[in-house]
C-alpha cells in the first residue's frame, strides 16, 4: 500500500478546484487575523476596522471557514486597506 502525502489537508479531502478555493479562503482568514494580532486590536476595534459585526468577527477568530464566504472575506481584506 502506497502512502499518499498532501501539501494541505484540503487537498486530501476535496477535489482539486474546491481545495484551491478553500486554500485561498484560509489564506485570507490567516492574513486578517495576523493583522488584528499585529496591531493588538481588541474585539471592538477590530470590528470597527473590519466594518463588520461580532458574529462575523467570532467566526473569523474561531477559524470557522464554512461561515465566511469568499465575497465576505474579500470585503474584510479590502476594509483593512
C-alpha positions in Angstrom: 0.0 0.0 0.0 1.4 3.4 -1.1 1.1 6.2 1.4 -0.1 9.5 -0.1 1.1 12.8 1.2 -0.5 16.2 0.6 0.6 19.8 0.9 -2.6 20.8 2.6 -5.5 18.9 4.3 -7.9 20.4 1.8 -6.0 18.5 -1.0 -6.6 15.2 0.9 -10.4 15.6 1.2 -11.6 17.8 -1.7 -11.5 17.9 -5.4 -8.6 20.0 -6.7 -10.6 23.1 -7.7 -12.5 23.1 -4.4 -9.3 22.6 -2.5 -7.8 25.6 -4.3 -10.7 27.8 -3.2 -10.5 26.6 0.4 -6.8 27.4 0.5 -7.5 30.9 -0.8 -10.2 31.4 1.8 -8.0 30.1 4.6 -5.1 32.3 3.5 -7.3 35.4 3.6 -8.5 34.4 7.1 -5.0 33.9 8.4 -3.9 37.3 7.0 -6.8 39.1 8.6 -6.2 37.5 12.0 -2.4 38.3 11.7 -3.2 42.0 11.1 -5.6 42.1 14.0 -3.0 40.4 16.3 0.0 42.5 15.0 -1.9 45.7 15.7 -3.1 44.5 19.1 -6.7 45.4 18.3 -9.3 44.4 20.8 -12.6 43.0 19.6 -14.4 46.3 19.4 -11.6 48.0 17.5 -11.2 45.1 15.1 -14.9 45.0 14.4 -14.8 48.7 13.6 -11.7 48.4 11.4 -13.2 45.5 9.5 -16.6 47.2 9.2 -18.3 44.0 10.3 -20.3 42.6 13.3 -19.5 40.5 16.3 -20.8 37.3 14.8 -18.5 37.6 11.7 -15.6 38.6 13.9 -16.2 35.5 16.1 -16.4 33.2 13.0 -13.1 34.7 11.8 -11.2 34.4 15.1 -12.5 30.9 15.7 -11.4 29.7 12.2 -15.0 28.9 11.1 -14.2 28.9 7.4 -17.6 27.5 6.4 -19.4 30.5 7.8 -17.4 33.0 5.8 -17.9 33.4 2.0 -15.2 34.4 -0.4 -17.0 37.7 -1.0 -17.2 38.5 2.7 -13.5 37.6 3.3 -12.5 39.8 0.3 -14.6 42.7 1.8 -12.9 42.3 5.1 -9.4 42.3 3.5 -10.4 45.4 1.5 -11.6 47.2 4.6 -8.1 46.9 6.0 -6.6 48.8 3.1 
